[in-house]
């Protein structure tokens, strides 16, 4: 009997798309959504593989496969209905809905492959139509028939959407005629028919288990995007998409549940497995099945030639395509027909027809369609879970159903073809990353902000009130003033955070210097400056009578719940008249348990913070500042900026006897704490510490010293500290203030 390879059609091809805003003359629910969707669902798999499915797994399992498959499609249809009734759906179909929900990058990552999948599908289906026609009329040339068919379908789409849609009524008539001929047919003669018996026993090489059969059948229930993709041509998308899509799913389910019962009572299992066109033998008029097969392929081809250009048009109008291709967004006529996009789609389809065989890419095309379903489910699930005030669909669906639909789509993708699934995922991810680098600005909001807000809220309420030592990391408040003037502070904080902790760049403005609007504008400008320099940080500006009063007020009030800056980064003051107030501010920071890190940036300096190859840590043991100093040095050493640096842990002892014990002790500590540092024990032999410090660290790139706990004469202490380190390279002063044993951060024992 005539047969052509079904893998040409084993895909979830969709049709149609959108092209223009709603118009009173647009398509209605039946013509614009229900008809194209039903014609895509009732496709070639129904005609050529339903018997094979039934013969392999039996009647009960076939009905189970139909139910499982349709439930995934039904859940996706619910998600589509929810999104469609929440927003105005214009040209672009699935791409439009996804980009307005999950952002333009996600929309483009789905939309670009979706365009190519639909364009290639035109060739896929016209080749299938030509091959089946040649089976009935052997004298015809298959490639020539496919070329002529593709050209006619393309011209039909260019000529008028209305004519193309009317052509689908003729195709629907052919499918109805074939089904009626099957219903009024007769059982096979001379065979033993046992509808409730066991399926046929095949050789191991030919046998297919339940999930293999499921994978073959599943594309038969897809096609619900056909109506969605014509959303720009619908009179009332919010009304038509939910009603038409769900009605099409229901119709498909009803037909697919009745058809296996009919086949089981008309043919034996061996015939169902071995003869792909067994329906011809049990139909009242056998050739009507050919009409159904031809109608199924042509309807899918028409849907694809209508859908692909409309996706392309929306992509171009949103700026997703390169600037040189923006002309593809042009439309013509009152219906905004994408003629340039249609011509490009037609050219691609004709090229593929000339190649003759695209079976290799057919499974990957299926994955792109299923990816679209999956992402739509994800979009609806996130919108429903986040419950933003702006998300108010008139067709309400609980987010758990959309999530179940997404999981089902992923499972089916791997069941059908795991390799094709991975290829489709890699392509979509590559497009997403490319679009993200383009930094395309959209004029609409999307659900991502609401999703992050929900996650932040959950995180804040789950953060322990008492800091978890094992998960401690510095959350840094940088009192930098204008970042461009003290960029070394921002750079240091970024290296210390590893883009894991929170960094806030803060500045104090004189009271009354700016009104609220100007202050917000300045924050936005600083944020933009940081982003252009590749630094991830928050920005906060406050007003105060002076810098110290504003900084203290900011440190006291800034934060959210238990998430507050635990480390303050300052520049060293060089003004003696403000030093008392500066030291008082440090004491206040210490009192509210904020670690203080003061960076005295030495300029000009030929080495420091340029080569970044050596960090000297002057250590006094694990107590007080010792643990935090080790953490700071290790974080710097493992950052991108300091990745070649060696940490030297320096300890001064009075004599040789003490030196031996100190070396053994410090090496044991470094091994236990797993800190990569070189221990250096220095013997004073009566020399003052200041002289040892100057001689030993004059060639370092960064010197780390601990600070004393603030006390009554702290300003005098700070003056001596400045004098002690004068002439040294860039120096970091560390004051541990948190009620935390920093050694436990390093020690897992």
Residue, then its C-alpha position, 0 to 999 in steps of 0.5 A: x500500500x502507498x506509504x511515505x515516511x511519517x518522521x517528516x510529520x512527527x513534529x508539533x508544527x504550529x501555524x499562523x501568527x499575528x501581524x497587526x493590531x486588532x481591527x473590527x474587520x478581523x477574524x472571529x473565533x471559528x475562522x481565526x482560532x478554532x479552524x486552524x487549530x483543529x486542522x493542525x491537530x487532526x493531522x497526518x499522524x491520525x491517518x498514518x500512525x494511529x493504527x500502529x499505536x493501537x496495534x502496539x499497545x492495545x485499546x486501553x493503553x491507546x486511550x491512556x496515551x491520548x488522555x495523557x497527551x491531551x492533558x499536557x496540551x490542555x494545560x498549555x491551552x489554559x496557560x495561553x488563555x490566562x495570558x491572552x486574557x490579561x494583556x492585549x495580544x498583538x502581532x507576534x503570537x507566542x513570541x509576543x505573549x512570551x516577550x511581554x511576560x518573561x522579557x524580550x530576551x526570552x521572547x527572542x530566544x523562543x521567537x527566532x527559532x520559532x520563525x525558522x521552525x515554521x518556515x522550514x515546516x512549509x517545506x516539510x509539509x509540501x514535501x510530504x504532500x508531494x510524496x503522498x500524491x506521487x504514491x497515488x499518481x506515480x507518473x508525477x515528479x515529486x520535487x516539481x510537485x513540492x515546488x509548485x505546491x509551495x509556490x501556490x501556498x506562498x502566493x495564496x498567503x501574499x494575495x490575501x489572508x481571507x483567501x488563505x483562511x477560506x482555503x482551509x474550509x475546503x481542507x476541513x471539508x476533506x478531513x470531515x469527508x474522510x472521517x465520515x467515510x471511516x465511520x460508515x465503513x466496514x470491518x476487514x474481511x477474513x481476519x480475527x478481530x479481538x478489540x479487547x485482546x492483547x496487542x500484536x507480538x512483534x519481533x524485538x527489533x520492531x517492538x515499541x514500548x508504551x513510552x516509545x509509542x507515546x513519543x510517536x503519538x504526542x505530536x498529533x495533539x499539538x497545534x494549539x498555537x495555530x490560532x494564537x499565531x493569528x492573534x494580530x488578525x483576530x477581531x477580539x483576541x481576548x475572547x477568541x483565543x481562550x474559546x477557540x483554543x480550548x474548543x479545538x483541544x476538546x474536539x481533538x480529544x473527542x475524535x482521538x478517543x472515538x477513533x481507536x475504538x472504531x479501529x479496534x472493532x474494524x481491524x485486527x492488530x497485525x493489520x493495524x501495525x503493518x499497514x499505515x493506510x489501513x483506514x483505506x481498507x475499512x472506509x466506505x470510500x477508501x480514497x477519501x483517506x488520501x483526501x484527508x492526508x492531503x488536507x492535513x499536510x496542506x493545512x499545516x503548510x498554510x498555517x506555517x506560511x501564515x505564521x512565520x512571517x508574522x513572528x518575523x514581523x514582530x521580532x523586527x518591530x521590537x528591535x530583536x533582529x539586527x538593524x539591517x533586517x528591520x525592514x522585515x517589520x513592514x506591513x502592507x494594506x489594511x491588514x498589515x500583511x507582512x509581505x517581505x516576511x512572507x517572501x523571505x519565508x517562501x524563499x527559505x521553503x523553496x530552497x529546502x524543497x530543492x534539497x529534497x530531504x529535511x528529515x534530519x532537522x524535523x525532530x529539532x523543529x519539533x523541539x522548538x515548538x515544544x519549547x514554545x509551549x513550555x515557556x508559555x506554561x512557565x510564563x503563566x506559572x510565574x505570573x500566577x505565583x508572583x500575583x503582581x497587581x498588574x496580572x488580572x486575567x479574566x480566565x483564571x488558572x492556578x499556577x500549579x496547573x501551568x507548572x505541571x504543563x511546563x514539566x510535562x512539555x519537558x518530559x515529552x521533549x526528552x521522550x521524543x528525542x533527547x539529542x534534539x532537545x539538547x540541540x534546541x536548548x543550546x540554540x535558544x540559550x545562545x540566542x538569549x545570551x546574544x540578545x542580553x548582550x545587545x541590551x535591547x530596551x523595551x517599552x513594557x514591563x515583564x514578570x521578571x521584576x515581580x519574580x525577583x521581588x517574590x524571591x527577595x521577600x522569601x529570602x529575607x524572611x528566611x534569613x536567620x536573625x543571628x548571622x550564620x557563621x558558615x555562610x558569612x560574607x561581607x555585605x559592604x557599604x562604601x562611603x566613596x562620595x563621587x565614585x569616579x573620584x575614589x574609584x579605588x574604594x569601589x574597585x576594592x569593595x568589588x574584589x572583596x565581594x566576588x559579586x556574591x555579597x551586596x555592595x552599596x556605593x554611598x555618598x552624603x550630600x549637604x542638606x538642601x543641596x538637592x531636592x528629592x527628584x534631583x537626588x533620584x536622578x543623581x542615583x540613576x546617573x551613578x548606577x549607570x556609571x557603575x554598570x558601564x564600568x562593569x560593577x554590580x552595586x547598589x547606590x544610596x545618597x543621603x543628605x546630612x549637616x556634614x559627612x559624618x552625621x549623614x554617614x552615621x545616619x545612613x549606617x544606622x538606618x540602611x538595610x532591610x530586615x536582617x540584611x544590612x551592611x556588615x562592613x563599612x569601607x572608608x578612605x583614610x582622612x588626611x585632614x587633621x581638623x576633622x580627625x576627631x570627628x572621623x574617629x568618633x564616626x569609626x567608634x559609632x560604627x564599631x558600637x553598632x557592630x559594623x566592621x570597619x575597613x579603611x583603605x589608605x590609597x598611596x599615590x603615586x605608587x609604581x607597584x601598589x594596586x597595579x601589579x597586585x602580586x603581594x599582600x602583607x598581613x601583619x598578624x597578631x594571632x586569631x583573636x580580635x582582628x586576626x580572623x577578619x584580616x585573614x578572610x579579607x586577604x583570602x577573598x582578595x587573593x581569590x578575586x579576579x583582580x588579585x588572582x596572582x597575589x601571594x599572601x605573606x602572613x607576618x608575625x614579629x617575635x622577640x627571639x629565635x626560641x619564640x620564632x621556632x614555636x611561632x613558625x610551627x604554630x602558624x603553619x598548623x593554623x594555616x593548614x587547619x584553616x585551609x588558607x593559602x599563605x606564606x608564613x614569615x616569622x620576624x625576630x625583632x632583636x630589640x628593633x621597634x615594630x615600626x622599623x621592621x614594618x617599614x623595611x619588610x613591607x616597603x615592596x608589598x602591593x598591599x599592607x594589611x594591619x589591624x586597628x585597636x578597639x575605639x577608646x577614649x584617646x582614639x584620635x591620638x591612636x589614629x594619628x600614631x597609626x598614620x605616622x607609623x605607616x607613612x611611606x608604606x604602599x597602599x595600606x588597609x586598616x581592619x577593625x572587626x566589630x561584629x559579634x562573631x568569631x571569624x575563625x569559625x568562618x574559616x574553620x570547618x572543624 
